[in-house]
């Protein structure tokens, strides 16, 4: 039995696991309908875009881009592995890769090394023209679990049993994802969406379009004074939206916004994700 709570955020599927009734979360197909409105997130989104632009510009002038990517990939591997509780620093990983003796258990460093190998494998395949697909995801997963503690957990395969987060069983877990019989359906929807994004970008029509508007210097300075230097794009969008967006979409947005708890949860998650791409504030010198 499926219980719809918010179409954009997905639904819960109630089913029996080991004699207990469990509510498993099933994500809604992508893209979200109606589309997500950035609103106040637009400023953070633009800052993240600017940061990526600066990174891209920096990469074009580096004498050895490979060396930069080498360090970046390993730093990312260390930070991402720490989410799983792995205790390994960047120096431990470099020692391990150069046959040194790291200061933490070898299995921990092996996991980080696997992460580096999996990321490099995925990047090489994409650079070679291989599409981002379920097959590539399985390949990366196989490399990730090729050695160490995960080597016995079906590397390169999607799960065939129920998992959960928090608690000792699905019945008292904090979060239960979709049941195994729905895995391929959900992953198939994700693959379709990735292909849509690929086609959009290949045809020169990215999902996030930008419009350049030319105004006089006096108007530009006036907008800065009255609106604020980072709120001009949002101000112009609010002026244009009533003339180009159908009323039924606006009504759907208002209906979703009524679910304040879920909207706040989605907002906090989005703010955290976008903020991760923006530069950190420099520490004040003492």
Residue pairs with C-beta under 8 A, 6 or more apart in sequence:
1 13
1 14
2 11
2 12
2 13
2 14
2 26
3 11
3 12
3 13
3 14
3 23
4 11
5 11
5 12
5 259
5 262
6 256
6 259
6 262
7 28
7 33
8 28
8 32
8 33
8 34
8 36
8 256
9 28
9 262
9 266
10 25
10 26
10 27
10 28
11 25
11 26
11 28
12 23
12 24
12 25
12 26
13 23
13 24
13 25
13 26
13 178
13 179
13 182
14 21
14 22
14 23
14 24
15 21
15 22
15 24
15 179
16 22
17 162
17 169
17 170
17 171
17 179
18 169
18 170
18 171
20 169
20 170
20 171
21 171
22 170
22 171
22 173
22 176
23 176
24 162
24 170
24 176
24 177
24 178
24 179
25 175
25 176
25 177
25 178
26 178
26 182
26 186
27 178
27 186
29 189
29 193
30 189
30 190
30 192
30 193
31 193
31 196
31 207
34 249
34 252
34 253
34 256
36 270
37 253
38 45
39 234
40 234
41 267
41 270
41 271
41 274
42 233
42 234
42 237
43 230
43 231
43 234
44 271
44 274
44 275
44 278
45 274
46 230
46 233
47 274
47 277
47 278
48 274
48 277
48 278
51 277
51 278
51 279
52 277
59 65
59 68
62 68
73 116
73 119
73 120
74 90
74 93
74 94
74 112
74 116
75 90
76 119
77 93
77 112
77 113
77 115
77 116
77 119
78 88
78 89
78 90
78 93
78 112
80 115
81 88
81 108
81 111
81 112
81 115
82 88
84 111
86 108
86 111
86 112
87 104
87 105
87 108
88 102
88 104
88 108
88 109
88 111
88 112
89 103
89 104
91 102
92 102
92 103
92 104
92 108
92 109
92 112
93 102
93 109
93 112
93 113
93 116
94 100
95 101
95 102
96 102
96 106
96 109
96 110
96 112
96 113
97 113
102 109
107 148
107 149
110 147
110 148
111 148
111 149
111 150
113 147
114 143
114 144
114 145
114 146
114 147
114 148
114 150
115 144
117 143
117 144
117 146
118 140
118 141
118 143
118 144
119 140
121 139
121 140
121 143
122 136
122 139
122 140
125 136
125 139
126 132
126 136
130 136
131 194
131 195
131 198
132 194
132 198
133 191
133 194
133 195
134 187
134 188
134 191
137 187
138 156
138 157
138 158
139 156
141 155
141 156
141 157
142 155
142 156
143 155
144 150
144 155
145 151
145 153
145 155
145 156
146 155
154 160
158 183
158 184
158 187
159 180
159 183
160 180
161 180
162 170
162 176
162 179
162 180
163 177
164 170
164 173
164 174
164 175
164 176
164 177
165 173
165 174
165 175
165 176
166 173
166 174
166 175
167 173
167 174
170 176
178 186
197 207
200 206
200 207
213 236
215 223
223 232
223 235
224 232
227 235
256 263
257 263
